[in-house]
Amino acid sequence: FVSCMEHYRRIGQELYASLYKNHIQMLQCGYSKAAKDWMILEEQLFYRRGPWRDASRSLQPRWILDCYEGPLRMRRRIQHVNTRAAMMRMKNECMSSKDYNFKFFTSLLPVFLQMNNALSQGELMLNGAEREMDKKGLDCNQLTFFPALHESFHSEDFLELCVERQIILQEFAESEKVTFKCSVTVVQGHTALEGVLLFGKEHFYICECFVLSPLEEVYCTRHCLSSISDPFIFNLCHKDHAVGDQMCSRYSYNDIKEIHLMRFLLQEIALEIFFKNGYSRFLVFHDCDRNKIFKRFCSFQPALKSKGITEESLNIRKHPGGEKTMLQKWQKREISNFDYLMYLNTLAGRSYNDYMQYPVFPWVLADYHSETLNLMNPHTFRDLSKPMGAQTVERKHKFIQRFSEVEKSDGDLSAQCHYCTHYSSAIIVASYLVRMEPFTQTFCALQGGSFDVADRMFHSVKSTWESASRDNMSDVRELIPEFFYLPEFLTNANHFELGCMQDGTVLGDVQLPPWADGDPHKFIFLHRQALESDYVSAHLHRWIDLIFGHKQHGSAAVEAVNTYHPYFYGDKVDLNNIKDPLIKSTILGFISNFGQIPKQTVPFLHSSGILPPFMSSLKNLKLSPVTIKALNMFSVLSDYPKGAIGHIVHTEKGILAVEKNKILIPPLWSKTFCWGFEDFTCCFGNYGSEKNVTTFECMADWGKCLCAVCPSATTIITSGTSSVVCVWEFYLVKDKVKCLNLRQALYGHTQAVTCLAASVSYSIFVSGSDDRTCIIWDLNQLTYINQLPAHEESLCSVAINNSTGDIISCAGSYLYLWTVNGQLLASINSASSPTCHIVCCCFADVMDWDTRSIIITGSTDGVVRVGRWERGKVVLIHYQAAGLTPQRDATEEPGSRGNKCGKHLVLCRELNPSLALTGKPSKMSAAVTALAVSRNSSKLLVGDDWGRICCWSVDG
């Protein structure tokens, strides 16, 4: 009996200890999550527009490239980052500032800093009874309450010390159950980290710097030996690993957009997962079947199995005209040269996430010395039929001689090649982008911890071209996509000390060709024009044959002087059959450092693209009488708006429009959101019907709503007199909105917010306020990104270009054009009279390869002005009625009419609806209140204050 009682006592004691540890584990997870939440709150309080900011002391900005992929897989977004030390320094200065007015802040800040320091040092202290019990030596760090991670209570003592597993628990969804675990390597750029992939019921988890033990238990890399059997991948994961890098990210299966089967070190062992929010992850499966993991993903998301690489993969806007292959669309000029090259790179397995196989683009120009760039002269361009090693006759003969010497010396013919280096590698990518994080750190890591000798670094486009095409026998590098869309990488915005060249030149910004006038934006603009020029379009297929096509290897490659070391080719070396680990490691090191040939995607001979005339006809815009509802010519609207037009949408079925204080909800546009009532409520309804209206009162807490935008089918962003930008989520039940929940309140403005615009393509939205500021917000994270400098007057309208990310902000009669990262491109005062000001604005999507922005504004004088962004002189052309001969104003010198930066907005057309309708000037013109452009950019829709809708269309 006594022994039986002792047995049950021990069972009870172990059960109590287990329950206690679970309780403490949950407490620690809660404390850790509170620390994270506190850090988020801290960032909101102290960023540049936060309520506790110190405007007199600005932090030194640090810029880092965001991994977000916009249209055509372009990574344009630059993040503004402040280091933690700088943040703490600013807060300490705020404490000692005598001029600070917030008494409650000064009393709260010491407590805040004390708690913040404790949290940052990992002092997640328990209090009361928990602290006393913890002192007794009871281990609280074992994951016992979640069987999927830890099935047994008894484990080795050193494994029980792994508190880092709390990081995983904090990310778990409620009632989560892990059904499968596997070891992975997470690749980001040139960094590889050992990790674990967990499959849950509705989510999967990527755990970085964690290990899956032989008993399939999850521990951090500090407390468990690595499970990677491949010595080379093991060294990649652990050479630069710092303790404390553990992370866990949760993803919903429904958030997956696509999964691509990828190579890593020329082995078919990787998956690249693309998410709907524009981000992606690259996972290497070193000890399990990659294809089985892909099938497991498909079991949760069956649509993934049938998806190939399409327009959706590249975020390309779909064009009408039926199903065609990408090659056919390129040949018919429905997609640009950039589009097609990015498509081929994606198809060939090139990835932004792996610098060893980064997307490769061609040098297209050979003229980097002229004052002006002549795109009509064939000598301006590089010979696209030859690789970089054969651009000059002398260098070509040297490489042919190198190829022949192997045969003459009775060497290994399988090692015959023209080039022992490659046109794309991690060091080439990092050297191009060295002025921008995170590539700065990557470059230094590849160079042994510091920058290279200044003369060898990328400092001049001209000298780099001469090295790669003529001077250096070991340099045959091509370009990267950023040369055609990202001017920021050419400037040393972070003020890195890159060294001094032998001639005394201090390295800073990249030296640009004379024809760029020292302007990175102009360089990118002209370089992209060169890529889309007639000459390149007619010859680009020859370069495609060299890199992706039939001249990639074999006899055609030998004839084209286009063979590389055999280790660069995935089909020439079978790594699985190499038993000697030293030889295998040597080959993998060669591949990792020097480059990899892309997969052959077009084994047949490529044909060139066809060049139709550019759709340039702004002058051919003519009023279409069929769309004038007010004159009862034709009915294009099922239910005509009652009052001033507020929102117009052009769909495949026709034109939809609603009055002010109302917007249509995408993607079906069958529902509306309405605001502006006296009781500050809002309502949802069906388009064209007053029935089935659902009213919500939750918005009343945030004052009077003045503006709203609906970026998706479940998200609405509102703001108004409270100056707070509110992001709401709503849900449909049986085609009726049932709930409206506040997802996030964003603080930054000090006066009423008057206008909003959103872009899903770039995952940003912009708010403009009476405080004369515009703020750019992240649509995914719902956080502050950047603030546009102060304007002349209160903001009245904003718009975002979904193709380029450019932003228009209008204040009074002034119009400003900004990049997606908040850099001013141009500005102009468009006023025709002192009382005229802009009411609305929008972009027109021109051909994808025309990077100029077509800007349309509507004003209180009832005139629609169509302009474009150009450099040079400002030419104003006024049209008083459709079809009349234009009158050209005197040419003005740059900067003479409010223009800045040497880049200008050119007014191309003025469209006056009243004059066009009646044929004579009107004493009273209705203000233009809404603008829209059709999906194919052939129609311009204009709504006015009198409730009329006009349409201008391209003639012929």
N, C-alpha and C positions, 0 to 999 in steps of 0.2 A: 504493500500500500504506500509506504514512504517513497519507494523508488518510483512508483507510478506518479505520485504527487510531484516529485522532483522533476520528472520528465515533462509533465504539463506546465510546471512552473517555468522551466527553461523555454518551452515553446511560447508561453505567454510573454516571457521577458524578451525573446527575440522578436515576437510580433509587435510588442510595444516599441522596441528600439527601431524596428522598421518603420512603424507608423510615425514615430518621432522624427526620424531622418527625412521621411517624405514631407512632413510638415515644415521642417527647417529648409528643405530643398525648395519648396514652394515659396517660402518667405524670401529666400535669397534670390530666387528668380524674380519675385515681385520687386525687391529692392533694386536689382540690376535693371529691370525694365523702367523703374521710376527714374533711375539715373539717366537712362537714354532719353526718356521724355523730358527730363529737366534740361538736358543739353539742347534738345529741340526748342524748348521754351526760351532758353538762353539765347539761341541764335535769333529767334524772332524778336527778342527784346533789344538786342544790341546791333542788328544789322543797320545798314546806312539809313533806312527809313523807319527803323524801330522806335518805339516811344522813349527808350532810354539811351538812344544814341547820343554821341557828343559830336555835334556838327563842326566844332572848331578843330577837332583832331581826326583827320582822316587816315585810315590805315593804308599802308603800302599795298596796292592791289597785286594779287597773284592770279595769273590766268592759267587755266587748264582745259584741254580739249575734252568736251563731253562725248561720251560714247554713243549718244543718241543718233540714230540714222534717220534722216529725213528723206525727201524725194530723191530718187535715183541713188539711194544709199549714200548720199552725201552727209558727212559729219561736219556741219557748219557751226554748231552751238559751242560757245566758249563759256566756261563757268568762271565766275569771280569767287576766289577762295581767300579767306583770311586764316592765317595760322592761329593755332590755339594760344600761343604765347602772346601774339599781338592782341588777341581778344582780351586776355587777362590783363595785359598792360593798359589797354584802354579802360577797362573797368576800374583798375586801381586809380587811374588818373581821374576818372569820374568821381570816385570816392573823395579825393582830395580837392576837387574843384569847388571853389567858393561861389561860383556863379550858378551852380545847379539849383533849380527851383523846386525839385520834387522832394519834399521833406520825408515822405514815406519811403522814397527810394533810398535816401541816405541811411535811414534806420534799418531798412531791410537788406541792404547790400552786404554788410559784414556777415550776416547769417548766411546769405546766399553764397558768398565766397567761401565761407568755412565749410558749408555742406558740399559745395562744388569741388573743393580741394580734396575732401574726404572721398568723394565719389571717384574723382579722377585717379586717386592713389589706390583704389580698390578696397577701401576700408568700409565695406558693407557691414557695419557692426550691428549685432543683435542687441536688444535691450531687455531689461527685466529678467524674468525667469529663463528666457532663452539664452541670455548671455551666461548666466550662472551654470546652466546645464552644459553649455558649450565648453566651459572651462574644465569640466570633468573629464574631457577627453573623448567624448562621443563624436564619432565621425559623421558629419552631416552631408557628405559630398557624394554619396553613392546614389546613382539613378535607379531607385528600386520601384518607384510607383508607376513606371511606364515600361511594361514588359517588352515592348518592341525594341527598346534600346538596351535593356538589361534584364535578362530572364532569371538570373540567380542572385540570391542574397550574398553568398559567400564569394569573395574575389580576393586577388592578391592585394596586399596593403598598398603597394605603390600605385596600383590602378585606382584604388578608392580615393586617392588624392586629386583626381581629375575634376576640378570644379568648373573647368571650361565647358563641360557638357551642358551647363545651364544655358549657354548661348543657344543651343539647339532647342531646348525646352521652351524658351521664351517665344520662339517662332511657331511652335506647333499650334495648329488650329484646334478649336474646341472639340473634344471627343475624338481626337486623331488616333488612327491606328496604322502603324507602319506595316506594310505588306511585303516589302522587298527592300534589300539593301545591297549596294555594291560599291566597291572601291573605284575611284576615278582620279584623274589628274585634271585640275582646272587650269586652263591656259588663258592668260590675258596678256596680250602683247608678247613680250619676251620672258614673261614670268610664268612659271609652272608651279602649282601648289598641289600637294596631295590632299585628297578629300574623300567624302563619302556622299553618295547619292541615295536618298531615301524616297521611296514611293509611299504616299499616303492614300486616303480615300478620295479626296478631291484636290489634293495639293501634292507637290513633290518638293524636296528640300535639297539644296546643294550646300554641303557643309565643307568649308575650306579649312585646311590645316587640321583635319581630323583623320583618324585611322580606323579601319575596320579590322578588328582583331581576329585571330583564327576561330574564336568562339562567336564571331559575328556580333561583337559588342563594339560600341563606338567610343573611342577615347581621342583626346587631342594628341598631337604629334610629340608632345613633351613626355607623355606618360605611357606610350605604347610604341613598340617597334614598328617600322614601316612595313606595309604589306606589298610594296612594289618589288617585284622580282627582277625587272629589267634594270641593270646597273646604270645605264645611261639616263633613263627617265628618272631614276632615283636621284642621280646627281643633279639633274635639272631642277627637281623639286626642292632640294635641300641645300643647294649651294648659297643662295641668298636669303634663306628663310630666317626671319627674326621671330623669336618667341613672343606670343601675344597677338598673332595675326588671325586668330580663330574668328570665323564668321559663319553665319548660317542665313541663307536666303530662301524665302518661301515663295513658290509660284503656283498659280492655279493651272490645271490642265487646260481650262478654257481660255487662258491668256496666251497659249502657244499659237503662233501664226504659221510657222513652218519649221520643219527639222530637215537639215541637209546632212547626208552621209559625207564625211570629210576624211582627208588623210592627215596624218601627223607623222613627221619624219618619213614621208613617202610610204607609210603603212596605213592600210584601211582600218583604222581603229578609233575613229573620232566621230562625234556628232556635234553639229552647230545648231543650237536652238534659238530661233528668232521669235520674239514676243510682239504682241500687238502694240505695246507701248513704245516700240522703236529700239529696244535694247536686245542684246543677244548674249549667249553663253557658249563657250567652247569646251567640250568635255572629251577627255581621252580615256578609253577603257583598255587598260594595259593588261588586265588579267581576266577579262570576261568577253563574251561575244557581243560586239557592238550591234550587230543586226538583231539579236534577241532583245536588247534594251530598246532598240527602235520599235520593235513589234510591241513591247510592253507599253510604250508611249501611245502607240496607235490603238491599243486596246482601250485606253482612256479617252482618246480623241481620234475616232476612226477616220475622220476627214484627212488626217495627215498622210495616210498611206497613199492616196491617189494624187497628192499634190506634187507637181514638178516645179522647176524654176521658171516662173512666168513674170508677167508685168507686175503682178502683186508682190513678187519677191523683191523687186527693185523699187517699189512704191511709185511706179510709173502710172500716170493718168491714162486710163484706157480710152482708146479712140474708137469711134464707130467704124463699121465696115466689115463686120463678120470676123470669123476666126482665121487668123493668119499666123504663120510662124514668125518668130522675132527677126529672122533673116529677111523674110518678105516685107515686114514692116520697115526694116532698116533700108532696104532697097527702094521702097516707095517713099522714103523720107517721112514716114509717120512717127518714127522715133529718131533721136539724134545720134550722132557718132558717139557721144559720151554715153548715152543710154546703152548702145549696143556693146561698147567695150566693157561697160560695167556688167552687162548680162553675160558676156563671154567669161569674164573673170569669175563671176559667181558660179557659172556652169563648170569652170575648170577647177573649182575648189579653192580659189584665192579668198583670203579672209582678213578682215581688219583685226580679228582677235588673235591672229598668229603672225607675227612679224616675219617669220621664216617663209611665209607664203602670202605676202601682202599683195593686194591688187597692183597690177603693172599696167602702165600707160606709156605711149610712145613719145619720144622727142618728135615734135612736128615741125619745128622751125630750125633754120640754120643761120638766120640773120639776127645777131645780137649786138650789132655795132651801128646800124643805121639810126638816124634821127627820127625817121618815120618808117612805119611798117607797111610795106606794099604787099597785100595779100593777092594781088593779081599777077605778081611776078613769080614764075616757077622756081627761080633761084633763091627765093626767100625760104623755101621749105627744105627739109631734110629728105634724103632719098629713102622712102618708106619700103622700097623693095629689097633693101639691104639691111643687115643687122648693124649695130653700132660699131662693130669691129671692122666693117668693110665700107665705112663712109668715105675714106680716102683710098686711092689706088695703092699708095705706098704701104699703108697699114694693112690693107687687104692681102697684099703679097707676102708680108711678114707672117701673117697668121696661116696662110696656105703653106708656107715653108715650114712652120712649126708642125702642121699636120703631117707633112710628108716626111719629116725627119724621123718619126717613130718607125715608119715602114723601112726607111733606109738603114736604120740602126738595128734591124731585126728585133725590135721591141714588141711588147704586147699590143697587137693590133686592136684588141678590144678597148684599149685605153687611148686610142687615137682621138684627138679633138683639136678644135681650133682655139678654144678658150678654156683656161683652167679656173677662171672666175665666172661670176654670173651677173646677169643684168638686174637681179633683184635679190636682196638679202636683208636680214634684220639690221645690219650696220648701215646699209644704204638708206633704208627707211628712216632710221633714227638720225642719221646725219642730215637728211633733208629737213626733218622736223625738230631739230635739236633745240630751237628757240622756244619751243612750246612743250609744256608738261602734258603727259607723263614721259614724253620722248627724251626730255633732257636727262632724266634719271636712267632711262634705258641706255642712252648713248654713253653716259659715264660708266655704267656697269659693264658695257661691252668693251670699254677702253681701259678697264682696270681701276675704275673709281674716280677718274678725272677726265677733263676734256682733252681732246687730241691736240697735237701741235697746230697752232692757229693757221698756218699755211695749208694744212691738209684738210681743214674743215670746210664745210659748204659755206662760202662767203660771197660768191658771185655766180650768177646764172651763166654769164659768158664764159668764165674760166672753167666752170663745170662742164659745159658743152664741149669746149676745146679739149679738155682732158678725156672725156668719154668718147669723143668722135675722132681724135687725132693724136694727142700727145702721149697718153699713158697706155702702155700695152696691157696693163693689168686692170684697166678701167673700161668696162663696156656697159655701164649702168644705163637703164632706161628711167622713166619718170614714174611718179605715183599720182593718183587721182587728184590730190590736193592742189597740184599745179594748175588745175582748171576750175577751181571753185573756192579756194580758201586763202584769201590774201593775208590773214593773220599770221600764218606760219613764216612769212617773210620778214616780220618785224620782231625785234627783241623787246617785246612789251614787258617781260619779267626782269629786264636789266641784268641778265646773266653776264658775268665776267668771262668772256670767251677767249681772251688772250689778245696778243699783239703779233702781227705778222712781221716778217723780217724787214720789210720796208718801212716799218713804224706805224702801219695802219692798225687802229684798234678795231677789233671785230665788234659789230653791232648788228644793224639791219643788213639783210642781203642786198648786195649791189645789183641793181636791175639794169636792163639794157637801156640805151638812150631813148628809145621810142616809148618807154614807159614813164618818162619824166619823173623818175623817183617815186612813183605812186604805185603801191602794191595792188590797189583796186584796178587801176588802169592796166597793169601787167596781166592780171587774171582775166580781165575783160577781153583784151586783145588776144591773149593766149587761147581762150575758149573760142573766140571768133576764128582763130587760125585752125583749131581742131575741126570746126564745122564749116570750113571754107570749101569752095568748089574743088580746089586742088587736092586737099586731104581726102574729101569724100570720094574722089575718083581713084585714089591710090591707097586708101587705108586697108583695103582687102589684102594687099601684098604684105603688109606688116602683120596682119592677122594670120596669114599663112605661115609666117615665120614663128610666131609665138604660140598660137593655138592650133595651127593647121598642119597640112601635109608636109611642110618644110621644117617641121619641128625636129625630126630625126629621120635616119635612113639616107638613101642616096640623094634625095632631094635636098636634105639639109647639108650634105657634103658639097653639093654643087652650089648651094646658096651661101657657103662659108658660114654655117650656122650650127656647128656641133659643139657641145660642151662636154665637160668631164662626165664619164659614165655614171659616177655616183649621183649626179644631179637628176638622173632619169629614174622614175619609179619602176619601169618595166625592164631595166637592164641589170638590176641587182636584187636578188631574192634574199632579203634579210632573214627570213625564217629558216633558210637552209644553211646559214653561216653558224657553225657551232662554236668557233673560237670567239670568246667574249671580247678579247682585245681587238681582233680585226673588226668585229661588229661595232664596237664602241668607236673605233677610229673612223669607220664609214659614217656612222651617225653624227659624229662630231663634224665631219666634212660637210654633211648635208645641213646641219644646224647652222654652221658659220658662213657657208658660201652661197647657199640657195637651192631652190628646187624648181625643176621644170614643171609648168602647169600641166594638168591633164589635157590630152588632145581632145578638143571638143568639136572641131570642124575638119575631119580628115579629108574632105573633098576640097577642090579648088574653089576659092571664094570669088564672088563677083562683086563689082562695085555698086555703090548706091546710086539711085537716080535723083537728079536735082530739079524739082519743080520750082517755079518762081516763088519767091518768098512772099508770104501773105503780109504785104506792107500797106495795104490800101486804107489808111486812115482817111485820106482825102476822098475815098469813094463811099463813105458812109452816107446813106440816104434814108430819109424818113419813110417808114413803112406804114401807110395809112390803114392797113388791115388790123393794126393792133391798137387803134385809138378807140377805146371803149366809150369815152365821153361823147364822141360824135355818132355813136350807134352804127358805125360802119360794120364792124364784126364783133361778136362777143368772144373774147378770149379768156374772160374770167368767169368762173361758175358763179361766184358771189362777189359783186363788186364792193371794195372797201367803202366804209362810211366815214369819209373824212380824209385827212392827209395820209399819204402812203408812208408806211413805216418799214416794210420789209417786202422784197420781191425775190422770187425764186423761179428760175427757168428750168423746167423739167422736160423729159422726153415727150410727155403728154400735153404740155402747154405751159402757160404762165400762171403762177400763183402769186397773190399779193394780199397783204393785210394792212390795216391802218396803223397809225402810230401807237406806241405802247403795247404792241403785240408782235410776236415772232412765230415763225413756223418751225416745227421740230423735225429734224432729220431722222432717218434718211427717207422716210415715206412722205414727209411733209403733209400728213393728213391731220395732224393735231396742232393746236396753237397754245401758246402761253401768253397770258395777258396780265398787265399790271397797271398801276396808276390810279387806283380807286381811292376815294376819300378816307376809307378806313384802313388803308395801307395793305389790304389783302391782295391775293393774286388768284388766278384761276386757270384751269386747263379746259380746253374744249376741242371740238372737232371742226376742221376747216369747212366753212360754208354752212355752218349750222349753229344756231343759238342753243340747241338742246345738248343734253349730256355734259353740262358744265360742272366741274369740280372746283370748289373754292377752298383755299387754305389760308389760315390766319397767322401762320408761323412767321411770315415775313414782316408782320407788323412790328415785331420787336426791333427791327433794324431800320426804322424810319421810312421815309418816302422813297420808293424805288424810282430811279430816273432812267435806268438803262438795264438791258439784259442781253445775253447772248447764249445760244444753245449749241455747244460744240459736238454733242453726241446725243444718242437716243435716250440717255438716262441722266444727263448732266445739264444743269442750268446754272449760269453765273449771273448774279445780280449785284447792283450797288446803287447808291443814291446819296441822300442828304447825310447819312451817318458817316460817310467817308470809308466805311468798311466794305470790302469786297467779299461777298458770300458765295460759296460754291455749294450747290444743292444737288442731292440725288433724289430721283423719283422712280417709282416702279409702277408698271402696268399690270393690272389683274383683269382679265377678260376685256381687254381693250379700253380700260378706264384707269386713270391715275388714282392710286389708292393712298399713297403716302408721299410726303415731301420732307426729306431729312436734311439738316444742315451737316455737310461733310467737313467744311473748314471755313473759318472766318479769317480773312487776311487783312492785316493792318499795315498801313504805309502812307496813305494820303491824310492830309490834315483838313481838307475841305471836301465838299460834295464831289462825288465821282459822276461824270457827265457822259462818258462813252466807254464802250467795251468792244473788243474784237478778239477772236480766238482762231487758232490754226491747229488742227489735229495733225497735219503733216509734220509740223515742227514741234508739236506738243508744248505750245506756249499760248498765253493770252495776255492782252495788253489792256490796261486801264488808264483813262485820262481824266483829269480832275480840274476843278476850279482853282486848285493851288498851283496850276501851271506846270504840273509834272505829269510824266507818263511812267508807269512801272510795268516791267516785263515779269510775268510770273510763269512758273513751271506748271504745266497742265497735268503732269503725272504726279509729281510730288507735292503740288500745291504749296510751293515755297517761292520766296522772292529770288529773282535772278539778277535784275539790273534796273537802274533808273535812268531814263533819258534826261538830259540836262533841261533846265528850266526854259519854258517857252515865253513868247512875248505876251500872250494873253491866256485866258482860260481855254482848256481843250474843248473842242466841239465835235471832233470825229477822229477815229483811228481805224486803220485797216492793215491786214497782213497778207503778203503775197505767198500763196501756198506753194509756189514753185521755187522761189528763191529765199523766202523767209524775210524779205525786206519789209519794213514797217513804215506806214504813212501816219503822221500825226498832224492834225490841223488845229490851229489856234487863231481864231479871228479870220483874217484874210491870209495868214501865213501858212505855208505848207512845208513840211519837213520830211525828208526821206532818210531812213536809217537802215543799217544792216541788222540782221537778226541778233547780233551781239551788242547793239546800241551805239554803233559808230555812225556819226553824221555823214551822209553822202552828198546831200544837196538841200537847199532851202530856197524859197522864193515867196515874194509877196504877190499874190494873184489878184489883188483888189483892182477893180475897174472904177470904183468910187469909194469915198471914205466910209460909207454906210454898208458896203457889201462885205459879207463874210461867208466862209465855207460852212455848209450844213452837213454834207455827207461826202464820202470818198470811197473809192474801191480800186482794185487792180484789174487789169485785163491780162489774161494769160496769152502771151504771144507764143510763137514756136519755142519749144524747149531750148533750142540751141541759140536763140536770141536772148542774151542775158540782160538786155535793156528792159527797164520797167515801163510799162504803159500805165499811166496814172490818170484816173478820171475823178473829177470833183463836181459837185453840185452846189450852187450858191443861192443866197437870198435874192439875187437879181434875176433868178429864173434861168440862168445860163449854165450849160454843161461844158466844162473845159476838159479837153483831152490833151495830155502832154506825155512826153517821154523823157527819160533821164539820159542825158548825153554830156559829153565834154566838148568844150570849145565855145563858140559864140552862141548867144541866145537869139533865136529867130522866132518872132511871134507872128502867127498867121491867124487872122480873125475871120470867122465865117458868120455872117449875120443871118443867113438863111441857107437851107439845103439847096445844093446845086448852083449857087452863085459863085462867081469867080473870086478866089481868095485875094485879099489885099495884104501884102507883106509890109510889116513895119520896118522901121530903120533897124539895122543890125546893131545890137548892143554888145559892148565888150564884156567879158566875164566879170562878174561881181558888180555890175552897174545897176542891177535890180534886185538886190537882196540875196544874190547867190553867194555861196561860200565854197571853200575847199577846191575851187577850180573845176568843179563838176556841176553840171547845170540841168535844170528842168526846162525843157523846150515845149512851149505851147503849140500844139499842132492844129487843133480844131476848137472852135466855140460853137456849140449847138444850142439854138434858142427855140424851145418847143413852141412858144406862143407865136413867134415870127414865122416858124415853119408851117404852122397850122393855118394861120389867117393871112399870111403873105404881107402883113404890114406890122410895124412896131405897135406894141401894146403899152398903154400908160401904166397899167398895173400888171406885173408879172408874178406868177405864183412861184414861191421858192421851191427849189428842187430838194426833196426830202429823202429820196431813196434811189439807189443805183444798183444795177446788177448786169452781169455779162453772161451770155449763154455759154454752155459747156464747150462749144467749139469756137468760141470767141468771134462768132459772126454777127451777133446781135448785141446791141446796147439798150438796156431797158431803163427808162427814166420815170420815176414817180414824183408828183409834185404836191404842193400844199392844198390844191383844190381837188385832190383825189383822182387826177388823171394819170394815165400810164401811156407813155410814148415808146416807140421802138425804132432805133436806127439800125440798119443792117448793111453789110458790105455788098456793094453792087458788083454782081458778076463774080 
